[in-house]
Amino acid sequence: MTEQGALLKLMIESDILQKKDLRYVISNDLHINPREIKISPDEICFITFIKINATSDFIFNIRSASEKRTIEKTVTTAFTYENNIITRHPGSVKFEMSNTDQYEVSAVIIKFIK
């Protein structure tokens, strides 16, 4: 298991232990050019990967109630930017791209069932 995978597993296990009386469902989805990943109050979202097919300079913003992150790159020749990150979001996550470059966001979502 990669370091990222091990960290994600620990973070998920921590959230599950905090709500150990509840059942849960875990999904892993790839979102293409999302403006927002909507998360309901009984869900937690982990952003695990971002890929940007960069053709020009860009600023990419990720915002949620718990975090704001900006990725800014100067592009001299087209390339694929990849970022294996893990960020935890207890609410919806919004994305803003400064240009029309295509991007993908991978998200693991835990839904707790009462």
C-alpha positions as CSV (number, residue, x, y, z in Angstrom):
1,M,0.0,0.0,0.0
2,T,1.3,3.5,-0.9
3,E,1.9,6.1,1.8
4,Q,-1.1,8.0,0.4
5,G,-3.3,4.8,0.6
6,A,-2.2,4.1,4.2
7,L,-2.9,7.7,5.2
8,L,-6.3,7.6,3.6
9,K,-7.1,4.3,5.3
10,L,-6.2,5.8,8.7
11,M,-8.3,8.9,8.1
12,I,-11.3,6.8,7.0
13,E,-10.9,4.4,10.0
14,S,-10.7,7.4,12.4
15,D,-14.0,8.8,11.0
16,I,-15.7,5.4,11.2
17,L,-14.5,4.9,14.8
18,Q,-16.0,8.2,15.8
19,K,-19.4,7.1,14.5
20,K,-19.0,3.4,15.4
21,D,-22.7,2.9,16.1
22,L,-23.6,3.8,12.5
23,R,-23.4,1.7,9.3
24,Y,-21.6,3.3,6.4
25,V,-21.1,3.1,2.6
26,I,-17.8,4.2,1.0
27,S,-17.6,5.3,-2.7
28,N,-14.7,6.3,-4.9
29,D,-15.7,8.5,-7.8
30,L,-13.8,10.3,-10.6
31,H,-15.3,13.8,-11.3
32,I,-14.5,15.5,-14.7
33,N,-14.4,19.3,-14.5
34,P,-16.5,19.5,-11.4
35,R,-17.6,22.9,-10.1
36,E,-18.8,21.4,-6.9
37,I,-18.9,18.0,-5.2
38,K,-22.0,18.2,-3.0
39,I,-21.7,16.6,0.4
40,S,-24.7,16.1,2.7
41,P,-24.5,16.4,6.5
42,D,-24.2,12.6,6.9
43,E,-21.2,12.4,4.5
44,I,-17.5,13.1,4.6
45,C,-15.4,13.7,1.4
46,F,-11.7,13.0,0.9
47,I,-10.1,14.5,-2.2
48,T,-7.4,12.0,-3.1
49,F,-6.1,13.0,-6.6
50,I,-6.2,16.0,-9.0
51,K,-5.1,15.9,-12.6
52,I,-5.0,19.0,-14.8
53,N,-4.2,18.8,-18.6
54,A,-2.5,22.2,-18.6
55,T,-2.1,24.1,-21.9
56,S,-1.6,27.6,-20.4
57,D,-0.9,29.3,-17.1
58,F,-3.6,28.4,-14.5
59,I,-4.8,29.0,-11.0
60,F,-6.9,26.2,-9.6
61,N,-8.8,26.8,-6.3
62,I,-10.3,24.2,-4.0
63,R,-12.6,25.5,-1.3
64,S,-14.7,24.0,1.4
65,A,-15.9,25.0,4.9
66,S,-12.7,23.5,6.4
67,E,-10.0,24.4,3.8
68,K,-8.9,26.6,1.0
69,R,-6.1,25.5,-1.3
70,T,-4.7,27.1,-4.4
71,I,-2.5,25.5,-7.1
72,E,-0.9,28.0,-9.4
73,K,1.4,27.1,-12.3
74,T,3.1,28.9,-15.1
75,V,3.0,26.8,-18.3
76,T,5.6,27.1,-21.1
77,T,4.6,23.9,-22.9
78,A,1.5,21.7,-22.5
79,F,1.9,19.1,-19.7
80,T,-0.2,17.0,-17.3
81,Y,-0.2,18.2,-13.7
82,E,-0.9,15.4,-11.2
83,N,-1.2,15.9,-7.4
84,N,-1.8,12.9,-5.0
85,I,-3.2,14.8,-2.1
86,I,-5.5,13.8,0.7
87,T,-7.8,16.5,2.1
88,R,-10.8,15.9,4.4
89,H,-14.0,17.9,3.9
90,P,-17.1,17.5,6.1
91,G,-19.1,19.6,3.6
92,S,-19.4,20.4,-0.1
93,V,-16.2,21.1,-2.0
94,K,-16.0,23.8,-4.7
95,F,-13.5,24.0,-7.6
96,E,-12.5,27.0,-9.7
97,M,-10.2,26.9,-12.8
98,S,-8.9,30.1,-14.2
99,N,-8.9,28.9,-17.8
100,T,-10.6,26.2,-19.9
101,D,-8.1,23.5,-19.2
102,Q,-9.6,20.1,-18.5
103,Y,-9.2,18.6,-15.0
104,E,-10.2,15.6,-13.0
105,V,-10.8,15.1,-9.3
106,S,-10.9,11.8,-7.5
107,A,-13.0,11.8,-4.3
108,V,-13.7,9.1,-1.7
109,I,-17.0,9.7,0.1
110,I,-18.2,8.0,3.3
111,K,-22.0,8.1,3.8
112,F,-23.1,7.3,7.4
113,I,-26.5,5.5,7.6
114,K,-28.6,6.1,10.7
